[in-house]
Amino acid sequence: MTAVLEQPISSTGVERHARWVRISHWVLTLSLLTLAFTGFVILMAHPRLYWGEAGNDLTPALLELPISRNYKHGGWEKPTPIVSGSPELISANRTYDIFNQNGWGRSLHFLAAWWLVLPGAVYLLIGVGRGHFRAHIWPRVGELAPALVWRDVLDHMRFRIPMASGGPQYGLLQKCTYSLVVFVLAPLMIVSGLTMAPAVTAAFPFLLGLFGGYQSARTIHFFTFVGLLLFVTVHLVMVIKSGFRRQIRAITVGE
């Protein structure tokens, strides 16, 4: 059975965003902003990224971010072995007060994540069921010709952005980017985030093997979210360039 796409028509005769698309867009937007803020607070408490199963202030970091007073602090007493004769297992006391807002930051981060996961799942199911992705998001094979892709890339680099139509008539790069976000980046961010929860990995231990450990999942989670924030930034630039007022009307009241 083929799903029938019911796309509303505005008073100007142009296809407009369906109500479920507009609602899910703003719910996901508020959730993403909350996740960005709380994620930054969590990262400030420990601005170091590792690869593998474990990592702490006394082990080498894959990347250290200069975003709080916890960055390259150097304020440690002399490390002492936890187990006699085992130099790998060491402990040390700090000589300064660290920045630590993990309590409320993690709680709010986890709460906001569900406002991304649940509406996102509804958006995905309705989008597939009603043909929204097939009609508006997935690029067609003929559109992926190298010459067409390169031309669209050059147009965006030169800021040759057509004015908004007020509906879901997306360009080639938009389709490719939205497909990447909806089907790759967002799911990867969600699953890597769940992998950092011991209660989840206790029920689904294969996740640790999938990501290579808790710290690897945290690092992948971070870079995936950076990719999403980059998408949001470019998205806002394109909205402004293509007609901010009309775009906002289209995604709020659908006109």
C-alpha positions in Angstrom: 0.0 0.0 0.0 1.3 3.4 -0.9 1.0 6.2 1.7 -0.7 9.3 0.5 1.0 12.6 1.4 -1.5 15.1 2.6 0.3 18.5 2.3 -1.7 21.6 3.2 -1.9 24.5 0.7 -1.5 28.1 1.9 -3.6 31.0 0.8 -1.0 31.8 -1.8 -1.3 28.4 -3.4 2.1 27.3 -2.2 2.7 24.0 -0.3 3.2 24.7 3.3 4.6 22.8 6.2 2.2 20.4 7.8 1.1 21.1 11.4 2.9 18.1 12.8 6.1 19.2 11.1 5.8 22.7 12.7 5.1 21.4 16.2 7.8 18.8 16.2 10.3 21.4 14.8 9.8 23.7 17.7 9.7 21.0 20.4 13.0 19.6 19.0 14.5 23.1 18.8 13.8 23.8 22.4 15.1 20.4 23.4 18.3 20.9 21.4 19.0 24.3 23.0 18.5 22.9 26.5 20.8 19.9 25.6 23.5 22.3 24.3 23.4 24.4 27.5 23.4 21.5 29.9 25.9 19.6 27.9 28.3 22.5 28.0 27.9 22.7 31.8 28.6 19.0 32.1 31.7 19.3 29.9 33.0 22.2 32.0 33.1 19.9 35.0 35.4 17.6 33.1 36.7 19.2 29.9 38.7 16.1 28.8 37.8 13.5 26.2 39.2 10.0 26.1 39.1 6.9 23.9 38.3 3.5 25.4 36.7 2.2 28.5 38.0 4.5 31.2 39.6 7.9 31.6 40.2 10.4 34.4 42.3 13.5 35.3 45.4 11.3 35.9 45.3 9.6 32.5 46.2 11.0 29.1 43.4 12.7 27.3 42.5 12.5 23.6 41.5 16.1 23.7 41.3 18.7 26.5 39.0 21.7 26.0 39.9 25.2 27.6 36.4 25.9 28.8 36.6 26.1 32.6 39.1 26.4 35.5 39.3 22.6 35.5 41.3 22.9 32.2 45.0 21.8 32.7 44.7 22.6 36.3 47.9 21.0 37.6 46.6 21.2 41.1 47.4 17.7 42.5 49.2 16.3 45.4 51.7 13.6 44.8 49.9 10.5 43.3 49.9 7.4 45.4 49.3 3.8 44.3 45.9 2.4 45.1 47.3 -1.1 45.2 50.8 -1.8 46.4 53.1 -2.6 43.5 50.7 -1.4 40.8 51.8 1.9 39.3 48.9 2.0 36.8 46.3 2.3 39.6 47.0 5.6 41.3 45.0 8.2 43.2 45.7 11.8 44.2 43.9 14.7 46.0 43.2 18.0 44.4 44.8 21.2 45.8 42.0 23.5 44.6 38.2 23.7 44.3 37.0 22.4 40.9 34.0 23.7 38.9 31.3 21.0 39.3 27.7 21.5 38.4 27.1 17.9 37.4 24.1 17.4 39.6 21.4 19.6 38.1 23.2 19.6 34.7 22.9 15.9 34.2 19.4 15.8 35.5 18.2 18.5 33.1 20.2 17.1 30.3 18.6 13.7 30.7 15.1 15.2 30.9 15.7 17.3 27.8 16.9 14.3 25.9 13.5 12.6 26.2 12.0 15.7 24.6 14.3 15.1 21.7 13.9 11.3 21.5 10.1 10.9 21.8 9.0 13.8 19.5 11.8 12.8 17.2 10.5 9.2 17.0 7.0 10.5 16.3 8.4 12.8 13.6 10.3 9.9 12.0 7.3 7.5 12.1 4.9 10.1 10.6 7.4 11.2 8.1 7.9 7.7 6.8 4.2 6.8 7.0 2.9 9.9 5.3 5.6 10.0 2.6 7.1 13.3 3.9 10.7 12.0 3.6 10.1 10.4 0.2 8.5 13.5 -1.2 10.6 16.3 0.4 13.7 15.0 2.1 15.3 12.1 0.3 17.3 13.3 -2.7 16.3 11.4 -5.9 19.0 9.5 -7.8 18.9 11.9 -10.7 19.6 14.8 -8.4 22.8 13.3 -7.2 24.7 13.7 -10.5 28.1 15.1 -9.6 27.6 18.2 -11.8 24.3 19.1 -10.0 25.9 18.5 -6.6 28.9 20.7 -7.4 26.7 23.5 -8.9 24.6 23.6 -5.7 27.8 23.6 -3.6 29.1 26.6 -5.6 25.8 28.4 -5.3 25.8 28.1 -1.5 29.5 29.1 -1.3 28.7 32.2 -3.2 25.5 32.8 -1.2 23.2 32.4 -4.2 20.3 31.3 -2.1 16.8 31.4 -3.7 14.1 33.2 -1.7 11.9 30.9 0.5 8.7 29.6 -0.9 7.1 29.2 2.5 6.9 25.4 2.1 9.0 22.3 2.0 10.5 22.8 -1.4 14.1 22.0 -0.5 17.3 22.3 -2.6 19.7 19.4 -3.2 22.1 20.3 -0.4 19.2 20.8 2.0 17.9 17.3 1.2 21.3 15.7 1.7 21.9 17.6 5.0 18.5 16.9 6.4 18.9 13.2 5.6 22.3 13.2 7.3 20.9 14.8 10.4 17.6 12.8 10.7 19.0 9.4 9.8 22.7 9.5 11.0 23.7 12.3 13.4 20.6 12.4 15.6 20.3 8.6 16.0 24.1 8.4 16.7 23.9 11.1 19.3 21.0 9.4 21.0 22.5 5.9 21.1 25.9 7.1 22.2 24.2 9.1 25.0 22.3 6.1 26.2 25.6 4.1 26.1 27.0 6.4 28.8 24.2 5.3 31.2 25.3 2.2 33.2 21.6 1.2 33.7 21.2 1.0 29.9 24.4 -0.8 29.2 23.5 -3.3 32.0 20.4 -4.2 30.0 22.1 -3.8 26.5 25.8 -4.6 27.1 26.5 -4.8 23.3 26.4 -1.0 23.2 29.8 -0.8 25.0 31.3 -3.1 22.4 29.6 -1.1 19.6 31.3 2.1 20.7 34.4 0.7 22.3 33.7 1.7 25.9 32.1 4.4 28.0 34.7 7.1 27.2 34.6 6.4 23.4 30.8 6.8 23.5 31.3 10.1 25.3 33.8 11.3 22.7 31.5 10.3 19.8 28.6 11.9 21.6 30.5 15.2 21.8 31.6 15.3 18.2 28.2 14.3 17.0 26.6 17.1 18.9 29.2 19.5 17.5 28.0 18.4 14.1 24.4 19.1 15.0 25.2 22.6 16.3 27.1 23.3 13.1 24.0 22.3 11.2 21.8 24.6 13.3 24.2 27.5 12.7 24.3 27.1 9.0 20.5 26.5 9.0 19.9 29.8 10.7 22.2 31.6 8.2 20.3 30.1 5.3 16.9 31.0 6.9 18.0 34.6 7.2 19.5 34.7 3.7 16.4 33.2 2.1 13.8 35.4 3.7 13.7 35.4 7.5 10.1 36.7 8.0 8.6 34.4 5.5 10.5 31.4 6.8 9.4 32.1 10.4 5.7 32.5 9.3 6.0 29.2 7.4 7.4 27.2 10.3 5.1 28.7 13.0 1.6 29.5 11.5 2.1 27.8 8.2 1.5 30.8 6.0 
